[in-house]
Amino acid sequence: MTSPVPLELQSKIAHWRASAADGTLTLEDMKEAILHLRQGRVAALTASAASKRKKAITEIPSAEDMLADLEGM
């Protein structure tokens, strides 16, 4: 199974973590990290919204409606 995080980004995250632990993380590094992390959240939000729209299209009938249909047979 492959990771959803590209190898290049994994390398950058490792670098940011090491820099943060050393106390050498720059403001530019922080800005870049935030941009990359927010991109992932935006992509997840978009995928979630698309999933919700699909679920709404295929609405499951209520149990009462199904029982009413059976009683009508």
Backbone as ProteinMPNN parsed JSONL, in Angstrom:
{"seq_chain_A": "MTSPVPLELQSKIAHWRASAADGTLTLEDMKEAILHLRQGRVAALTASAASKRKKAITEIPSAEDMLADLEGM", "coords_chain_A": {"N_chain_A": [[0.847, -1.174, 0.0], [0.588, 2.175, -0.864], [1.685, 5.333, 0.387], [-0.402, 8.191, 0.997], [0.922, 10.548, 1.088], [3.247, 12.275, -0.779], [6.642, 11.257, -1.544], [8.522, 13.343, -1.678], [7.332, 15.343, -0.116], [7.242, 14.002, 2.326], [9.956, 13.918, 2.878], [10.478, 16.648, 3.181], [8.915, 17.18, 5.442], [10.242, 15.641, 7.349], [12.64, 17.052, 7.405], [11.719, 19.558, 8.37], [10.833, 18.789, 10.916], [13.234, 17.955, 12.105], [14.647, 20.35, 12.016], [13.034, 21.921, 13.657], [13.347, 20.59, 16.079], [16.035, 21.094, 16.511], [15.966, 23.777, 16.802], [16.332, 25.445, 14.674], [14.486, 26.08, 12.78], [13.214, 28.063, 10.271], [11.307, 31.082, 9.613], [10.408, 31.112, 6.978], [10.474, 28.373, 6.392], [8.478, 27.513, 8.134], [6.241, 28.817, 7.023], [6.131, 27.544, 4.538], [5.647, 24.914, 5.345], [3.121, 25.186, 6.545], [1.588, 25.932, 4.316], [1.742, 23.577, 2.751], [0.53, 21.709, 4.478], [-2.035, 22.791, 4.714], [-2.929, 22.522, 2.106], [-3.337, 19.789, 1.928], [-5.483, 19.504, 3.692], [-7.452, 20.999, 2.399], [-7.788, 19.486, 0.098], [-8.794, 17.142, 1.241], [-11.165, 18.116, 2.313], [-12.531, 18.833, -0.014], [-12.819, 16.319, -1.233], [-14.41, 15.095, 0.69], [-16.725, 16.664, 0.559], [-17.592, 16.057, -2.022], [-18.153, 13.376, -1.708], [-20.268, 13.496, 0.119], [-22.209, 14.691, -1.492], [-22.683, 12.674, -3.348], [-23.744, 10.683, -1.714], [-26.115, 11.869, -0.956], [-27.549, 11.822, -3.28], [-28.221, 9.128, -3.687], [-30.442, 8.288, -1.876], [-31.443, 6.457, 0.943], [-34.37, 4.604, 1.379], [-36.815, 5.11, 3.98], [-37.491, 2.972, 6.796], [-40.174, 2.825, 7.424], [-41.433, 3.521, 4.985], [-40.651, 1.339, 3.429], [-41.923, -0.774, 4.783], [-44.566, -0.001, 4.407], [-44.793, -0.361, 1.671], [-44.575, -3.139, 1.54], [-46.886, -3.896, 2.918], [-48.778, -3.091, 1.141], [-48.731, -4.952, -0.862]], "CA_chain_A": [[0.0, 0.0, 0.0], [1.388, 3.39, -0.948], [1.275, 6.415, 1.28], [-1.01, 9.3, 0.268], [1.835, 11.691, 1.142], [4.362, 12.051, -1.711], [7.958, 11.1, -0.922], [9.159, 14.658, -1.552], [6.741, 16.011, 1.043], [7.703, 13.274, 3.506], [11.324, 14.372, 3.122], [10.4, 18.013, 3.715], [8.378, 17.104, 6.806], [11.341, 15.154, 8.192], [13.572, 18.179, 7.551], [11.101, 20.552, 9.245], [10.834, 18.251, 12.277], [14.61, 18.006, 12.608], [14.975, 21.769, 12.227], [12.286, 22.379, 14.827], [13.991, 20.0, 17.259], [17.319, 21.778, 16.684], [15.737, 25.202, 17.027], [16.804, 26.189, 13.5], [13.389, 26.208, 11.821], [13.054, 29.467, 9.896], [9.956, 31.55, 9.333], [10.074, 30.659, 5.624], [10.172, 26.947, 6.498], [7.166, 27.407, 8.773], [5.227, 29.216, 6.039], [6.047, 26.476, 3.53], [5.003, 23.769, 5.99], [1.701, 25.496, 6.704], [0.967, 25.862, 2.993], [1.612, 22.169, 2.353], [-0.45, 21.048, 5.328], [-3.369, 23.307, 4.379], [-3.321, 21.942, 0.825], [-3.878, 18.467, 2.228], [-6.798, 19.655, 4.317], [-8.38, 21.477, 1.377], [-8.076, 18.334, -0.756], [-9.659, 16.245, 2.006], [-12.47, 18.758, 2.409], [-13.15, 18.715, -1.333], [-13.212, 14.919, -1.41], [-15.508, 14.837, 1.608], [-17.918, 17.332, 0.024], [-18.042, 15.278, -3.184], [-18.719, 12.144, -1.166], [-21.567, 13.818, 0.697], [-23.158, 14.926, -2.587], [-23.045, 11.377, -3.919], [-24.606, 9.989, -0.772], [-27.423, 12.506, -0.958], [-28.24, 11.427, -4.508], [-28.747, 7.785, -3.495], [-31.056, 8.303, -0.55], [-31.993, 5.167, 1.368], [-35.74, 4.798, 1.835], [-37.011, 4.863, 5.406], [-38.067, 1.664, 7.121], [-41.639, 2.952, 7.358], [-41.817, 3.455, 3.57], [-40.465, -0.035, 2.96], [-42.985, -1.582, 5.362], [-45.809, 0.39, 3.736], [-44.781, -1.018, 0.364], [-44.84, -4.556, 1.757], [-48.281, -4.047, 3.302], [-49.594, -2.834, -0.052], [-48.649, -6.079, -1.813]], "C_chain_A": [[0.895, 1.24, 0.0], [0.817, 4.457, -0.029], [0.643, 7.534, 0.463], [-0.117, 10.545, 0.25], [3.013, 11.408, 0.212], [5.706, 11.999, -0.974], [8.666, 12.434, -0.721], [8.641, 15.401, -0.329], [7.154, 15.311, 2.334], [9.113, 13.719, 3.884], [11.334, 15.775, 3.724], [9.908, 18.012, 5.158], [9.466, 16.627, 7.766], [12.354, 16.274, 8.444], [13.015, 19.23, 8.509], [11.117, 20.077, 10.699], [12.231, 18.338, 12.891], [15.019, 19.444, 12.901], [14.271, 22.314, 13.456], [12.922, 21.843, 16.108], [15.315, 20.685, 17.566], [17.155, 23.253, 17.028], [16.186, 26.055, 15.861], [15.725, 26.35, 12.437], [13.148, 27.691, 11.536], [11.59, 29.805, 9.667], [9.507, 31.093, 7.95], [9.733, 29.177, 5.614], [8.788, 26.739, 7.11], [6.053, 27.751, 7.799], [5.035, 28.123, 4.996], [5.33, 25.255, 4.105], [3.5, 23.998, 6.123], [0.979, 25.412, 5.363], [0.747, 24.418, 2.556], [0.557, 21.453, 3.183], [-1.867, 21.514, 5.021], [-3.848, 22.749, 3.048], [-3.927, 20.561, 1.036], [-5.263, 18.538, 2.829], [-7.844, 20.114, 3.311], [-8.766, 20.317, 0.46], [-9.018, 17.359, -0.043], [-11.068, 16.82, 2.114], [-13.225, 18.638, 1.093], [-13.643, 17.293, -1.575], [-14.404, 14.579, -0.531], [-16.802, 15.451, 1.088], [-18.474, 16.56, -1.171], [-18.7, 13.989, -2.718], [-20.104, 12.391, -0.587], [-22.615, 14.052, -0.387], [-23.597, 13.604, -3.19], [-23.988, 10.625, -3.003], [-26.011, 10.569, -0.785], [-28.228, 12.109, -2.186], [-28.897, 10.064, -4.338], [-29.315, 7.667, -2.089], [-31.683, 6.947, -0.249], [-33.411, 5.401, 1.868], [-35.862, 4.465, 3.318], [-37.65, 3.494, 5.608], [-39.589, 1.713, 7.028], [-42.126, 2.864, 5.919], [-41.702, 2.028, 3.038], [-41.567, -0.947, 3.504], [-44.341, -1.268, 4.723], [-45.913, -0.27, 2.374], [-45.105, -2.499, 0.506], [-46.307, -4.788, 2.117], [-49.199, -3.865, 2.092], [-49.579, -3.977, -1.047], [-49.731, -7.065, -1.623]], "O_chain_A": [[1.845, 1.33, 0.778], [-0.374, 4.471, 0.281], [1.092, 7.81, -0.649], [-0.367, 11.481, -0.509], [3.709, 10.408, 0.39], [5.878, 12.615, 0.077], [9.334, 12.635, 0.293], [9.413, 16.016, 0.406], [7.392, 15.978, 3.341], [9.426, 13.877, 5.064], [12.092, 16.06, 4.651], [10.421, 18.754, 5.996], [9.595, 17.153, 8.871], [12.861, 16.425, 9.556], [13.741, 19.74, 9.363], [11.381, 20.863, 11.609], [12.392, 18.74, 14.043], [15.662, 19.72, 13.914], [14.855, 23.087, 14.215], [13.022, 22.56, 17.104], [15.683, 20.845, 18.73], [18.096, 23.899, 17.489], [16.402, 27.257, 16.02], [16.029, 26.721, 11.303], [12.906, 28.475, 12.453], [10.745, 28.919, 9.544], [8.346, 30.726, 7.768], [8.811, 28.758, 4.913], [8.022, 25.889, 6.656], [5.035, 27.061, 7.747], [3.906, 27.814, 4.616], [4.505, 24.637, 3.431], [2.704, 23.102, 5.843], [-0.127, 24.877, 5.287], [-0.321, 24.079, 2.046], [-0.228, 20.672, 2.645], [-2.802, 20.715, 5.064], [-5.045, 22.523, 2.87], [-4.916, 20.206, 0.394], [-6.126, 17.72, 2.508], [-8.992, 19.673, 3.361], [-9.931, 20.178, 0.088], [-9.933, 16.814, -0.66], [-12.051, 16.085, 2.017], [-14.427, 18.372, 1.086], [-14.754, 17.09, -2.065], [-15.307, 13.857, -0.955], [-17.861, 14.828, 1.167], [-19.689, 16.425, -1.314], [-19.705, 13.564, -3.288], [-21.013, 11.584, -0.782], [-23.773, 13.664, -0.23], [-24.773, 13.435, -3.512], [-24.935, 9.993, -3.471], [-26.989, 9.836, -0.641], [-29.458, 12.064, -2.136], [-30.021, 9.863, -4.799], [-28.728, 7.019, -1.223], [-32.369, 6.367, -1.091], [-33.641, 6.292, 2.685], [-35.111, 3.645, 3.845], [-38.268, 2.939, 4.7], [-40.219, 0.746, 6.599], [-43.128, 2.202, 5.65], [-42.56, 1.57, 2.284], [-42.087, -1.794, 2.778], [-45.162, -2.163, 4.525], [-46.994, -0.692, 1.965], [-45.831, -3.057, -0.317], [-46.906, -5.768, 1.673], [-50.286, -4.441, 2.047], [-50.358, -3.963, -2.0], [-49.793, -8.06, -2.345]]}, "name": "protein", "num_of_chains": 1, "seq": "MTSPVPLELQSKIAHWRASAADGTLTLEDMKEAILHLRQGRVAALTASAASKRKKAITEIPSAEDMLADLEGM"}
